[in-house]
Amino acid sequence: QVQLVESGGGSVQAGGSLRLSCAASGYTTNNYCMGWFRQAPGKEREGVARIGRFGTPIYVDSVKGRFTISKDNAKGTLYLRMNSLKPEDTAIYYCAAGGTWPCPQSNFRYWGQGTQVTVSS
């Protein structure tokens, strides 16, 4: 049974930083895609960053240069380092896993419960 558990969310002021973690169990992080998605109130879920088997990242344009996705296969953990946070980054952030490169959103089968990120101006 695959379980994804996020942690690291919180409230920060604009310009601040947070690092999200996602601990995966029952899932081989080094074989398949993993990613971070977010959903703000009243908006559709958005893919923020995805990473493939060999560590190649894909970012949505709005976070390029500010967010970094990475994974530690030995620990089975996915990370999202978020710098220069903006109020528009406020959302629930979800960890997801599934599929193979190029990691299309439709192939993500497993989802965490989400962690809230709030950025105040």
MITORPA-298109 format. One record per residue: residue number from 1; residue in three letters; chain; x, y, z of N, C-alpha, C, CB in turn. Coordinates in Angstrom, 1 decimal, always signed. Glycine has a CB too. Example, Ala and Ser with C-alpha at 12.3 -4.5 7.8 and 13.67 -1.06 7.14 Angstrom:
<nodes>
<resi 1 resn Ala chain A n_x +13.2 n_y -5.7 n_z +7.8 ca_x +12.3 ca_y -4.5 ca_z +7.8 c_x +13.2 c_y -3.3 c_z +7.8 cb_x +11.3 cb_y -4.5 cb_z +9.0>
<resi 2 resn Ser chain A n_x +12.8 n_y -2.2 n_z +7.1 ca_x +13.7 ca_y -1.1 ca_z +7.1 c_x +12.9 c_y +0.0 c_z +7.9 cb_x +14.1 cb_y -0.6 cb_z +5.7>
</nodes>
This chain:
<nodes>
<resi 1 resn Gln chain A n_x +0.8 n_y -1.2 n_z +0.0 ca_x +0.0 ca_y +0.0 ca_z +0.0 c_x +0.9 c_y +1.2 c_z +0.0 cb_x -1.0 cb_y +0.0 cb_z +1.2>
<resi 2 resn Val chain A n_x +0.6 n_y +2.1 n_z -1.0 ca_x +1.4 ca_y +3.3 ca_z -1.1 c_x +0.9 c_y +4.4 c_z -0.2 cb_x +1.5 cb_y +3.8 cb_z -2.5>
<resi 3 resn Gln chain A n_x +1.8 n_y +5.0 n_z +0.6 ca_x +1.4 ca_y +6.2 ca_z +1.4 c_x +2.4 c_y +7.3 c_z +1.2 cb_x +1.4 cb_y +5.8 cb_z +2.9>
<resi 4 resn Leu chain A n_x +1.8 n_y +8.5 n_z +1.1 ca_x +2.6 ca_y +9.7 ca_z +0.9 c_x +2.2 c_y +10.7 c_z +2.0 cb_x +2.4 cb_y +10.4 cb_z -0.5>
<resi 5 resn Val chain A n_x +3.2 n_y +11.1 n_z +2.8 ca_x +2.9 ca_y +12.0 ca_z +3.9 c_x +3.7 c_y +13.3 c_z +3.8 cb_x +3.2 cb_y +11.3 cb_z +5.3>
<resi 6 resn Glu chain A n_x +3.0 n_y +14.4 n_z +3.6 ca_x +3.7 ca_y +15.7 ca_z +3.5 c_x +3.9 c_y +16.3 c_z +4.8 cb_x +2.9 cb_y +16.6 cb_z +2.6>
<resi 7 resn Ser chain A n_x +4.9 n_y +17.2 n_z +4.9 ca_x +5.2 ca_y +17.9 ca_z +6.1 c_x +6.0 c_y +19.2 c_z +5.7 cb_x +6.0 cb_y +17.1 cb_z +7.2>
<resi 8 resn Gly chain A n_x +6.1 n_y +20.2 n_z +6.6 ca_x +6.8 ca_y +21.4 ca_z +6.3 c_x +6.1 c_y +22.6 c_z +5.9 cb_x +7.8 cb_y +21.1 cb_z +5.2>
<resi 9 resn Gly chain A n_x +4.8 n_y +22.5 n_z +5.7 ca_x +4.0 ca_y +23.7 ca_z +5.4 c_x +3.9 c_y +24.6 c_z +6.6 cb_x +2.6 cb_y +23.3 cb_z +5.0>
<resi 10 resn Gly chain A n_x +3.4 n_y +25.8 n_z +6.3 ca_x +3.3 ca_y +26.8 ca_z +7.4 c_x +3.0 c_y +28.2 c_z +6.8 cb_x +4.5 cb_y +26.8 cb_z +8.2>
<resi 11 resn Ser chain A n_x +3.1 n_y +29.2 n_z +7.7 ca_x +2.8 ca_y +30.5 ca_z +7.3 c_x +4.1 c_y +31.3 c_z +7.3 cb_x +1.8 cb_y +31.2 cb_z +8.3>
<resi 12 resn Val chain A n_x +4.4 n_y +32.1 n_z +6.2 ca_x +5.6 ca_y +32.9 ca_z +6.1 c_x +5.2 c_y +34.2 c_z +5.5 cb_x +6.7 cb_y +32.2 cb_z +5.3>
<resi 13 resn Gln chain A n_x +6.0 n_y +35.2 n_z +5.6 ca_x +5.9 ca_y +36.5 ca_z +5.0 c_x +6.4 c_y +36.4 c_z +3.6 cb_x +6.5 cb_y +37.6 cb_z +5.8>
<resi 14 resn Ala chain A n_x +6.0 n_y +37.3 n_z +2.7 ca_x +6.5 ca_y +37.3 ca_z +1.3 c_x +8.0 c_y +37.5 c_z +1.4 cb_x +5.8 cb_y +38.5 cb_z +0.5>
<resi 15 resn Gly chain A n_x +8.6 n_y +36.7 n_z +0.5 ca_x +10.1 ca_y +36.8 ca_z +0.4 c_x +10.7 c_y +35.7 c_z +1.2 cb_x +10.6 cb_y +38.1 cb_z +0.9>
<resi 16 resn Gly chain A n_x +9.9 n_y +35.0 n_z +2.1 ca_x +10.5 ca_y +34.0 ca_z +2.9 c_x +10.6 c_y +32.6 c_z +2.2 cb_x +9.6 cb_y +33.8 cb_z +4.1>
<resi 17 resn Ser chain A n_x +11.0 n_y +31.6 n_z +3.0 ca_x +11.3 ca_y +30.3 ca_z +2.4 c_x +10.7 c_y +29.2 c_z +3.2 cb_x +12.8 cb_y +30.1 cb_z +2.3>
<resi 18 resn Leu chain A n_x +10.4 n_y +28.1 n_z +2.6 ca_x +9.9 ca_y +26.9 ca_z +3.3 c_x +10.4 c_y +25.7 c_z +2.5 cb_x +8.3 cb_y +26.9 cb_z +3.3>
<resi 19 resn Arg chain A n_x +10.6 n_y +24.6 n_z +3.2 ca_x +10.9 ca_y +23.3 ca_z +2.5 c_x +9.9 c_y +22.3 c_z +2.9 cb_x +12.3 cb_y +22.9 cb_z +2.9>
<resi 20 resn Leu chain A n_x +9.2 n_y +21.8 n_z +1.9 ca_x +8.2 ca_y +20.7 ca_z +2.0 c_x +8.9 c_y +19.4 c_z +1.9 cb_x +7.1 cb_y +20.9 cb_z +1.0>
<resi 21 resn Ser chain A n_x +8.5 n_y +18.4 n_z +2.6 ca_x +9.0 ca_y +17.0 ca_z +2.5 c_x +7.8 c_y +16.1 c_z +2.3 cb_x +9.8 cb_y +16.6 cb_z +3.8>
<resi 22 resn Cys chain A n_x +8.1 n_y +15.0 n_z +1.6 ca_x +7.0 ca_y +14.0 ca_z +1.4 c_x +7.7 c_y +12.6 c_z +1.6 cb_x +6.4 cb_y +14.1 cb_z -0.1>
<resi 23 resn Ala chain A n_x +7.3 n_y +12.0 n_z +2.6 ca_x +7.8 ca_y +10.6 ca_z +2.9 c_x +6.9 c_y +9.6 c_z +2.2 cb_x +7.9 cb_y +10.4 cb_z +4.4>
<resi 24 resn Ala chain A n_x +7.6 n_y +8.8 n_z +1.4 ca_x +6.9 ca_y +7.8 ca_z +0.6 c_x +7.1 c_y +6.4 c_z +1.2 cb_x +7.2 cb_y +7.8 cb_z -0.8>
<resi 25 resn Ser chain A n_x +6.1 n_y +5.6 n_z +1.4 ca_x +6.2 ca_y +4.2 ca_z +1.8 c_x +5.4 c_y +3.4 c_z +0.8 cb_x +5.8 cb_y +4.0 cb_z +3.2>
<resi 26 resn Gly chain A n_x +6.0 n_y +2.2 n_z +0.6 ca_x +5.3 ca_y +1.3 ca_z -0.4 c_x +5.5 c_y +1.7 c_z -1.8 cb_x +3.9 cb_y +1.2 cb_z -0.1>
<resi 27 resn Tyr chain A n_x +6.5 n_y +2.6 n_z -2.1 ca_x +6.6 ca_y +3.1 ca_z -3.4 c_x +8.1 c_y +3.3 c_z -3.7 cb_x +5.9 cb_y +4.5 cb_z -3.6>
<resi 28 resn Thr chain A n_x +8.6 n_y +2.9 n_z -4.8 ca_x +10.0 ca_y +3.0 ca_z -5.2 c_x +10.2 c_y +4.3 c_z -5.9 cb_x +10.5 cb_y +1.8 cb_z -6.1>
<resi 29 resn Thr chain A n_x +10.7 n_y +5.3 n_z -5.1 ca_x +10.9 ca_y +6.6 ca_z -5.6 c_x +11.9 c_y +6.7 c_z -6.8 cb_x +11.3 cb_y +7.6 cb_z -4.5>
<resi 30 resn Asn chain A n_x +12.8 n_y +5.8 n_z -6.8 ca_x +13.9 ca_y +5.9 ca_z -7.9 c_x +13.4 c_y +5.3 c_z -9.2 cb_x +15.1 cb_y +5.2 cb_z -7.4>
<resi 31 resn Asn chain A n_x +12.2 n_y +4.7 n_z -9.3 ca_x +11.8 ca_y +4.1 ca_z -10.5 c_x +10.7 c_y +4.9 c_z -11.2 cb_x +11.3 cb_y +2.7 cb_z -10.2>
<resi 32 resn Tyr chain A n_x +10.0 n_y +5.7 n_z -10.5 ca_x +8.9 ca_y +6.4 ca_z -11.1 c_x +8.9 c_y +7.9 c_z -10.8 cb_x +7.6 cb_y +5.8 cb_z -10.6>
<resi 33 resn Cys chain A n_x +7.9 n_y +8.6 n_z -11.4 ca_x +7.8 ca_y +10.0 ca_z -11.2 c_x +7.2 c_y +10.4 c_z -9.9 cb_x +6.9 cb_y +10.6 cb_z -12.4>
<resi 34 resn Met chain A n_x +7.6 n_y +11.5 n_z -9.4 ca_x +7.0 ca_y +12.1 ca_z -8.2 c_x +6.8 c_y +13.6 c_z -8.5 cb_x +7.9 cb_y +11.9 cb_z -7.0>
<resi 35 resn Gly chain A n_x +5.9 n_y +14.2 n_z -7.8 ca_x +5.7 ca_y +15.6 ca_z -8.1 c_x +5.0 c_y +16.4 c_z -6.9 cb_x +4.9 cb_y +15.8 cb_z -9.3>
<resi 36 resn Trp chain A n_x +5.0 n_y +17.7 n_z -7.1 ca_x +4.2 ca_y +18.5 ca_z -6.2 c_x +3.2 c_y +19.3 c_z -6.9 cb_x +5.2 cb_y +19.5 cb_z -5.4>
<resi 37 resn Phe chain A n_x +2.0 n_y +19.3 n_z -6.4 ca_x +0.9 ca_y +20.0 ca_z -7.0 c_x +0.3 c_y +21.0 c_z -5.9 cb_x -0.2 cb_y +19.0 cb_z -7.5>
<resi 38 resn Arg chain A n_x -0.5 n_y +22.0 n_z -6.3 ca_x -1.1 ca_y +22.8 ca_z -5.3 c_x -2.5 c_y +23.3 c_z -5.8 cb_x -0.2 cb_y +24.1 cb_z -5.1>
<resi 39 resn Gln chain A n_x -3.3 n_y +23.6 n_z -4.8 ca_x -4.6 ca_y +24.1 ca_z -5.1 c_x -5.0 c_y +25.2 c_z -4.2 cb_x -5.6 cb_y +22.9 cb_z -5.0>
<resi 40 resn Ala chain A n_x -5.2 n_y +26.3 n_z -4.8 ca_x -5.7 ca_y +27.5 ca_z -4.0 c_x -7.2 c_y +27.5 c_z -4.0 cb_x -5.1 cb_y +28.8 cb_z -4.6>
<resi 41 resn Pro chain A n_x -7.8 n_y +28.2 n_z -3.0 ca_x -9.2 ca_y +28.3 ca_z -2.9 c_x -9.8 c_y +28.8 c_z -4.2 cb_x -9.7 cb_y +29.2 cb_z -1.7>
<resi 42 resn Gly chain A n_x -10.8 n_y +28.1 n_z -4.7 ca_x -11.5 ca_y +28.6 ca_z -5.9 c_x -10.8 c_y +28.4 c_z -7.2 cb_x -11.8 cb_y +30.0 cb_z -5.8>
<resi 43 resn Lys chain A n_x -9.6 n_y +27.7 n_z -7.1 ca_x -8.8 ca_y +27.5 ca_z -8.3 c_x -8.6 c_y +26.0 c_z -8.6 cb_x -7.5 cb_y +28.2 cb_z -8.2>
<resi 44 resn Glu chain A n_x -8.3 n_y +25.6 n_z -9.8 ca_x -8.0 ca_y +24.2 ca_z -10.1 c_x -6.6 c_y +23.8 c_z -9.6 cb_x -8.1 cb_y +24.0 cb_z -11.6>
<resi 45 resn Arg chain A n_x -6.5 n_y +22.5 n_z -9.4 ca_x -5.2 ca_y +22.0 ca_z -9.0 c_x -4.2 c_y +22.3 c_z -10.1 cb_x -5.3 cb_y +20.5 cb_z -8.7>
<resi 46 resn Glu chain A n_x -3.0 n_y +22.6 n_z -9.7 ca_x -1.9 ca_y +23.0 ca_z -10.6 c_x -0.7 c_y +22.2 c_z -10.3 cb_x -1.6 cb_y +24.6 cb_z -10.5>
<resi 47 resn Gly chain A n_x +0.0 n_y +21.7 n_z -11.4 ca_x +1.2 ca_y +21.1 ca_z -11.2 c_x +2.3 c_y +22.1 c_z -11.0 cb_x +1.5 cb_y +20.2 cb_z -12.4>
<resi 48 resn Val chain A n_x +3.1 n_y +22.0 n_z -9.9 ca_x +4.1 ca_y +22.9 ca_z -9.5 c_x +5.5 c_y +22.4 c_z -10.0 cb_x +4.2 cb_y +23.1 cb_z -8.0>
<resi 49 resn Ala chain A n_x +5.8 n_y +21.2 n_z -9.7 ca_x +7.1 ca_y +20.6 ca_z -10.1 c_x +7.0 c_y +19.1 c_z -10.1 cb_x +8.2 cb_y +21.1 cb_z -9.1>
<resi 50 resn Arg chain A n_x +7.7 n_y +18.5 n_z -11.1 ca_x +7.7 ca_y +17.1 ca_z -11.2 c_x +9.2 c_y +16.6 c_z -11.4 cb_x +6.8 cb_y +16.6 cb_z -12.4>
<resi 51 resn Ile chain A n_x +9.4 n_y +15.4 n_z -11.0 ca_x +10.8 ca_y +14.9 ca_z -11.2 c_x +10.7 c_y +13.4 c_z -11.6 cb_x +11.6 cb_y +15.0 cb_z -9.9>
<resi 52 resn Gly chain A n_x +11.6 n_y +13.1 n_z -12.6 ca_x +11.5 ca_y +11.8 ca_z -13.1 c_x +12.5 c_y +10.8 c_z -12.5 cb_x +11.8 cb_y +11.8 cb_z -14.6>
<resi 53 resn Arg chain A n_x +12.6 n_y +9.7 n_z -13.0 ca_x +13.4 ca_y +8.6 ca_z -12.5 c_x +14.9 c_y +9.0 c_z -12.3 cb_x +13.4 cb_y +7.4 cb_z -13.3>
<resi 54 resn Phe chain A n_x +15.4 n_y +9.8 n_z -13.3 ca_x +16.8 ca_y +10.1 ca_z -13.2 c_x +17.0 c_y +11.5 c_z -12.6 cb_x +17.4 cb_y +10.1 cb_z -14.6>
<resi 55 resn Gly chain A n_x +16.0 n_y +12.1 n_z -12.1 ca_x +16.1 ca_y +13.4 ca_z -11.4 c_x +15.9 c_y +14.6 c_z -12.2 cb_x +17.5 cb_y +13.5 cb_z -10.8>
<resi 56 resn Thr chain A n_x +15.5 n_y +14.5 n_z -13.5 ca_x +15.3 ca_y +15.6 ca_z -14.3 c_x +14.0 c_y +16.3 c_z -13.8 cb_x +15.2 cb_y +15.2 cb_z -15.8>
<resi 57 resn Pro chain A n_x +14.1 n_y +17.6 n_z -13.5 ca_x +12.9 ca_y +18.3 ca_z -13.0 c_x +12.1 c_y +19.1 c_z -14.1 cb_x +13.3 cb_y +19.3 cb_z -12.0>
<resi 58 resn Ile chain A n_x +10.9 n_y +19.3 n_z -13.8 ca_x +10.0 ca_y +20.1 ca_z -14.7 c_x +9.3 c_y +21.1 c_z -13.7 cb_x +9.0 cb_y +19.2 cb_z -15.5>
<resi 59 resn Tyr chain A n_x +9.3 n_y +22.3 n_z -14.1 ca_x +8.6 ca_y +23.3 ca_z -13.3 c_x +7.6 c_y +24.1 c_z -14.0 cb_x +9.6 cb_y +24.3 cb_z -12.7>
<resi 60 resn Val chain A n_x +6.5 n_y +24.5 n_z -13.3 ca_x +5.6 ca_y +25.5 ca_z -13.9 c_x +6.3 c_y +26.8 c_z -14.0 cb_x +4.2 cb_y +25.5 cb_z -13.1>
<resi 61 resn Asp chain A n_x +6.0 n_y +27.6 n_z -15.0 ca_x +6.7 ca_y +28.8 ca_z -15.2 c_x +6.7 c_y +29.8 c_z -14.0 cb_x +6.1 cb_y +29.6 cb_z -16.4>
<resi 62 resn Ser chain A n_x +5.6 n_y +29.8 n_z -13.3 ca_x +5.5 ca_y +30.8 ca_z -12.2 c_x +6.4 c_y +30.5 c_z -11.0 cb_x +4.1 cb_y +30.7 cb_z -11.7>
<resi 63 resn Val chain A n_x +7.0 n_y +29.3 n_z -11.0 ca_x +7.9 ca_y +29.0 ca_z -9.9 c_x +9.4 c_y +28.8 c_z -10.3 cb_x +7.5 cb_y +27.8 cb_z -9.1>
<resi 64 resn Lys chain A n_x +9.6 n_y +28.9 n_z -11.6 ca_x +11.0 ca_y +28.7 ca_z -12.1 c_x +12.0 c_y +29.7 c_z -11.5 cb_x +11.1 cb_y +28.8 cb_z -13.6>
<resi 65 resn Gly chain A n_x +13.1 n_y +29.2 n_z -11.0 ca_x +14.1 ca_y +30.1 ca_z -10.4 c_x +13.8 c_y +30.3 c_z -8.9 cb_x +14.1 cb_y +31.4 cb_z -11.1>
<resi 66 resn Arg chain A n_x +12.7 n_y +29.9 n_z -8.4 ca_x +12.4 ca_y +30.1 ca_z -7.0 c_x +12.2 c_y +28.8 c_z -6.2 cb_x +11.1 cb_y +30.9 cb_z -6.8>
<resi 67 resn Phe chain A n_x +11.7 n_y +27.8 n_z -6.9 ca_x +11.4 ca_y +26.5 ca_z -6.3 c_x +12.4 c_y +25.4 c_z -6.8 cb_x +9.9 cb_y +26.0 cb_z -6.5>
<resi 68 resn Thr chain A n_x +12.8 n_y +24.5 n_z -6.0 ca_x +13.6 ca_y +23.4 ca_z -6.4 c_x +13.1 c_y +22.1 c_z -5.9 cb_x +15.1 cb_y +23.6 cb_z -5.9>
<resi 69 resn Ile chain A n_x +12.8 n_y +21.2 n_z -6.8 ca_x +12.4 ca_y +19.8 ca_z -6.4 c_x +13.5 c_y +18.9 c_z -6.4 cb_x +11.3 cb_y +19.3 cb_z -7.4>
<resi 70 resn Ser chain A n_x +13.5 n_y +18.0 n_z -5.4 ca_x +14.6 ca_y +17.0 ca_z -5.3 c_x +14.1 c_y +15.8 c_z -4.6 cb_x +15.9 cb_y +17.6 cb_z -4.6>
<resi 71 resn Lys chain A n_x +14.9 n_y +14.8 n_z -4.6 ca_x +14.5 ca_y +13.5 ca_z -3.9 c_x +15.7 c_y +12.8 c_z -3.4 cb_x +13.6 cb_y +12.6 cb_z -4.8>
<resi 72 resn Asp chain A n_x +15.5 n_y +12.1 n_z -2.3 ca_x +16.5 ca_y +11.2 ca_z -1.7 c_x +15.9 c_y +9.8 c_z -1.8 cb_x +16.8 cb_y +11.7 cb_z -0.2>
<resi 73 resn Asn chain A n_x +16.4 n_y +9.1 n_z -2.8 ca_x +15.9 ca_y +7.8 ca_z -3.0 c_x +16.2 c_y +6.8 c_z -1.9 cb_x +16.5 cb_y +7.2 cb_z -4.3>
<resi 74 resn Ala chain A n_x +17.3 n_y +7.0 n_z -1.2 ca_x +17.7 ca_y +6.1 ca_z -0.1 c_x +16.7 c_y +6.3 c_z +1.1 cb_x +19.1 cb_y +6.5 cb_z +0.4>
<resi 75 resn Lys chain A n_x +16.2 n_y +7.5 n_z +1.2 ca_x +15.2 ca_y +7.8 ca_z +2.3 c_x +13.8 c_y +7.7 c_z +1.8 cb_x +15.5 cb_y +9.2 cb_z +2.9>
<resi 76 resn Gly chain A n_x +13.6 n_y +7.6 n_z +0.5 ca_x +12.2 ca_y +7.6 ca_z +0.0 c_x +11.5 c_y +8.8 c_z +0.2 cb_x +11.5 cb_y +6.4 cb_z +0.6>
<resi 77 resn Thr chain A n_x +12.2 n_y +10.0 n_z +0.1 ca_x +11.6 ca_y +11.3 ca_z +0.4 c_x +11.8 c_y +12.2 c_z -0.7 cb_x +12.3 cb_y +11.8 cb_z +1.7>
<resi 78 resn Leu chain A n_x +10.7 n_y +13.0 n_z -1.0 ca_x +10.7 ca_y +14.0 ca_z -2.0 c_x +10.6 c_y +15.4 c_z -1.3 cb_x +9.4 cb_y +13.9 cb_z -2.9>
<resi 79 resn Tyr chain A n_x +11.3 n_y +16.3 n_z -1.9 ca_x +11.4 ca_y +17.7 ca_z -1.2 c_x +11.0 c_y +18.7 c_z -2.2 cb_x +12.8 cb_y +18.0 cb_z -0.7>
<resi 80 resn Leu chain A n_x +10.6 n_y +19.9 n_z -1.7 ca_x +10.3 ca_y +21.1 ca_z -2.5 c_x +10.8 c_y +22.2 c_z -1.7 cb_x +8.8 cb_y +21.2 cb_z -2.9>
<resi 81 resn Arg chain A n_x +11.9 n_y +22.8 n_z -2.2 ca_x +12.5 ca_y +24.0 ca_z -1.5 c_x +11.8 c_y +25.2 c_z -2.2 cb_x +14.0 cb_y +24.0 cb_z -1.6>
<resi 82 resn Met chain A n_x +11.2 n_y +26.0 n_z -1.4 ca_x +10.5 ca_y +27.2 ca_z -1.9 c_x +11.2 c_y +28.5 c_z -1.4 cb_x +9.0 cb_y +27.1 cb_z -1.6>
<resi 83 resn Asn chain A n_x +11.7 n_y +29.3 n_z -2.3 ca_x +12.4 ca_y +30.5 ca_z -1.9 c_x +11.6 c_y +31.7 c_z -2.5 cb_x +13.8 cb_y +30.6 cb_z -2.4>
<resi 84 resn Ser chain A n_x +11.8 n_y +32.9 n_z -2.0 ca_x +11.2 ca_y +34.1 ca_z -2.5 c_x +9.7 c_y +33.9 c_z -2.7 cb_x +11.8 cb_y +34.5 cb_z -3.9>
<resi 85 resn Leu chain A n_x +9.1 n_y +33.4 n_z -1.6 ca_x +7.6 ca_y +33.1 ca_z -1.7 c_x +6.8 c_y +34.4 c_z -1.9 cb_x +7.2 cb_y +32.4 cb_z -0.4>
<resi 86 resn Lys chain A n_x +5.7 n_y +34.2 n_z -2.6 ca_x +4.8 ca_y +35.3 ca_z -2.9 c_x +3.4 c_y +34.9 c_z -2.4 cb_x +4.8 cb_y +35.6 cb_z -4.4>
<resi 87 resn Pro chain A n_x +2.6 n_y +35.9 n_z -2.1 ca_x +1.2 ca_y +35.6 ca_z -1.7 c_x +0.5 c_y +34.7 c_z -2.6 cb_x +0.4 cb_y +36.9 cb_z -1.5>
<resi 88 resn Glu chain A n_x +0.7 n_y +34.8 n_z -3.9 ca_x +0.0 ca_y +34.0 ca_z -4.9 c_x +0.5 c_y +32.5 c_z -4.8 cb_x +0.3 cb_y +34.5 cb_z -6.2>
<resi 89 resn Asp chain A n_x +1.5 n_y +32.2 n_z -4.0 ca_x +1.9 ca_y +30.8 ca_z -3.8 c_x +1.1 c_y +30.1 c_z -2.7 cb_x +3.4 cb_y +30.7 cb_z -3.4>
<resi 90 resn Thr chain A n_x +0.2 n_y +30.9 n_z -2.0 ca_x -0.6 ca_y +30.4 ca_z -1.0 c_x -1.6 c_y +29.3 c_z -1.6 cb_x -1.5 cb_y +31.5 cb_z -0.3>
<resi 91 resn Ala chain A n_x -1.5 n_y +28.1 n_z -1.0 ca_x -2.3 ca_y +27.0 ca_z -1.5 c_x -2.1 c_y +25.8 c_z -0.5 cb_x -2.0 cb_y +26.6 cb_z -2.9>
<resi 92 resn Ile chain A n_x -2.9 n_y +24.8 n_z -0.8 ca_x -2.6 ca_y +23.5 ca_z -0.2 c_x -1.7 c_y +22.7 c_z -1.2 cb_x -3.9 cb_y +22.6 cb_z +0.1>
<resi 93 resn Tyr chain A n_x -0.6 n_y +22.3 n_z -0.7 ca_x +0.4 ca_y +21.6 ca_z -1.5 c_x +0.3 c_y +20.1 c_z -1.3 cb_x +1.9 cb_y +22.1 cb_z -1.2>
<resi 94 resn Tyr chain A n_x +0.3 n_y +19.4 n_z -2.4 ca_x +0.1 ca_y +17.9 ca_z -2.4 c_x +1.3 c_y +17.2 c_z -3.0 cb_x -1.2 cb_y +17.5 cb_z -3.1>
<resi 95 resn Cys chain A n_x +1.7 n_y +16.2 n_z -2.4 ca_x +2.7 ca_y +15.3 ca_z -3.0 c_x +2.0 c_y +14.2 c_z -3.8 cb_x +3.7 cb_y +14.7 cb_z -1.9>
<resi 96 resn Ala chain A n_x +2.6 n_y +13.8 n_z -4.9 ca_x +2.0 ca_y +12.8 ca_z -5.7 c_x +3.0 c_y +11.9 c_z -6.4 cb_x +1.1 cb_y +13.4 cb_z -6.8>
<resi 97 resn Ala chain A n_x +2.6 n_y +10.7 n_z -6.8 ca_x +3.6 ca_y +9.8 ca_z -7.3 c_x +2.9 c_y +8.9 c_z -8.4 cb_x +4.2 cb_y +8.9 cb_z -6.2>
<resi 98 resn Gly chain A n_x +3.6 n_y +8.5 n_z -9.4 ca_x +3.1 ca_y +7.6 ca_z -10.4 c_x +3.6 c_y +7.8 c_z -11.8 cb_x +1.6 cb_y +7.7 cb_z -10.4>
<resi 99 resn Gly chain A n_x +3.6 n_y +6.8 n_z -12.6 ca_x +3.9 ca_y +7.0 ca_z -14.0 c_x +5.4 c_y +7.1 c_z -14.3 cb_x +3.2 cb_y +8.2 cb_z -14.5>
<resi 100 resn Thr chain A n_x +5.7 n_y +7.3 n_z -15.5 ca_x +7.1 ca_y +7.4 ca_z -16.0 c_x +7.3 c_y +8.6 c_z -16.8 cb_x +7.5 cb_y +6.1 cb_z -16.8>
<resi 101 resn Trp chain A n_x +8.5 n_y +8.9 n_z -17.1 ca_x +8.9 ca_y +10.2 ca_z -17.8 c_x +8.1 c_y +10.2 c_z -19.1 cb_x +10.4 cb_y +10.2 cb_z -18.1>
<resi 102 resn Pro chain A n_x +7.6 n_y +11.4 n_z -19.5 ca_x +7.8 ca_y +12.7 ca_z -18.9 c_x +6.9 c_y +13.1 c_z -17.8 cb_x +7.8 cb_y +13.7 cb_z -20.0>
<resi 103 resn Cys chain A n_x +6.4 n_y +12.2 n_z -17.1 ca_x +5.6 ca_y +12.5 ca_z -15.9 c_x +4.3 c_y +13.3 c_z -16.2 cb_x +6.5 cb_y +13.2 cb_z -14.9>
<resi 104 resn Pro chain A n_x +3.5 n_y +12.9 n_z -17.1 ca_x +2.3 ca_y +13.7 ca_z -17.3 c_x +1.4 c_y +13.6 c_z -16.0 cb_x +1.5 cb_y +13.2 cb_z -18.5>
<resi 105 resn Gln chain A n_x +0.7 n_y +14.8 n_z -15.8 ca_x -0.1 ca_y +14.9 ca_z -14.5 c_x -1.2 c_y +13.7 c_z -14.5 cb_x -0.8 cb_y +16.2 cb_z -14.5>
<resi 106 resn Ser chain A n_x -1.7 n_y +13.4 n_z -15.6 ca_x -2.7 ca_y +12.3 ca_z -15.6 c_x -2.3 c_y +11.0 c_z -15.1 cb_x -3.3 cb_y +12.2 cb_z -17.0>
<resi 107 resn Asn chain A n_x -1.0 n_y +10.8 n_z -15.1 ca_x -0.4 ca_y +9.5 ca_z -14.7 c_x -0.1 c_y +9.4 c_z -13.2 cb_x +0.8 cb_y +9.2 cb_z -15.5>
<resi 108 resn Phe chain A n_x -0.3 n_y +10.5 n_z -12.5 ca_x -0.1 ca_y +10.4 ca_z -11.1 c_x -1.2 c_y +9.7 c_z -10.4 cb_x +0.2 cb_y +11.8 cb_z -10.5>
<resi 109 resn Arg chain A n_x -0.9 n_y +8.6 n_z -9.7 ca_x -2.0 ca_y +7.7 ca_z -9.1 c_x -2.1 c_y +7.9 c_z -7.6 cb_x -1.7 cb_y +6.3 cb_z -9.5>
<resi 110 resn Tyr chain A n_x -1.0 n_y +8.3 n_z -7.0 ca_x -1.0 ca_y +8.3 ca_z -5.5 c_x -0.9 c_y +9.7 c_z -5.0 cb_x +0.1 cb_y +7.4 cb_z -4.9>
<resi 111 resn Trp chain A n_x -1.6 n_y +10.1 n_z -4.0 ca_x -1.6 ca_y +11.4 ca_z -3.5 c_x -1.5 c_y +11.5 c_z -2.0 cb_x -2.9 cb_y +12.1 cb_z -4.0>
<resi 112 resn Gly chain A n_x -0.8 n_y +12.5 n_z -1.5 ca_x -0.8 ca_y +12.7 ca_z -0.1 c_x -2.0 c_y +13.5 c_z +0.4 cb_x +0.5 cb_y +13.4 cb_z +0.3>
<resi 113 resn Gln chain A n_x -2.1 n_y +13.8 n_z +1.7 ca_x -3.2 ca_y +14.5 ca_z +2.2 c_x -3.1 c_y +16.0 c_z +2.1 cb_x -3.4 cb_y +14.1 cb_z +3.7>
<resi 114 resn Gly chain A n_x -1.9 n_y +16.5 n_z +1.8 ca_x -1.8 ca_y +17.9 ca_z +1.6 c_x -1.2 c_y +18.6 c_z +2.8 cb_x -3.0 cb_y +18.5 cb_z +1.1>
<resi 115 resn Thr chain A n_x -0.5 n_y +19.7 n_z +2.5 ca_x +0.0 ca_y +20.6 ca_z +3.6 c_x -0.2 c_y +22.0 c_z +3.2 cb_x +1.5 cb_y +20.3 cb_z +3.9>
<resi 116 resn Gln chain A n_x -0.7 n_y +22.9 n_z +4.1 ca_x -1.1 ca_y +24.2 ca_z +3.8 c_x +0.2 c_y +25.1 c_z +3.8 cb_x -2.1 cb_y +24.8 cb_z +4.8>
<resi 117 resn Val chain A n_x +0.3 n_y +25.9 n_z +2.8 ca_x +1.3 ca_y +27.0 ca_z +2.7 c_x +0.6 c_y +28.3 c_z +2.6 cb_x +2.3 cb_y +26.8 cb_z +1.5>
<resi 118 resn Thr chain A n_x +0.9 n_y +29.2 n_z +3.5 ca_x +0.2 ca_y +30.6 ca_z +3.5 c_x +1.3 c_y +31.6 c_z +3.5 cb_x -0.7 cb_y +30.8 cb_z +4.7>
<resi 119 resn Val chain A n_x +1.3 n_y +32.5 n_z +2.5 ca_x +2.3 ca_y +33.6 ca_z +2.3 c_x +1.5 c_y +34.9 c_z +2.5 cb_x +3.0 cb_y +33.5 cb_z +1.0>
<resi 120 resn Ser chain A n_x +1.9 n_y +35.7 n_z +3.5 ca_x +1.3 ca_y +37.0 ca_z +3.7 c_x +2.2 c_y +38.1 c_z +3.1 cb_x +1.1 cb_y +37.2 cb_z +5.2>
<resi 121 resn Ser chain A n_x +1.5 n_y +39.1 n_z +2.7 ca_x +2.2 ca_y +40.3 ca_z +2.1 c_x +2.7 c_y +41.3 c_z +3.2 cb_x +1.3 cb_y +40.9 cb_z +1.1>
</nodes>
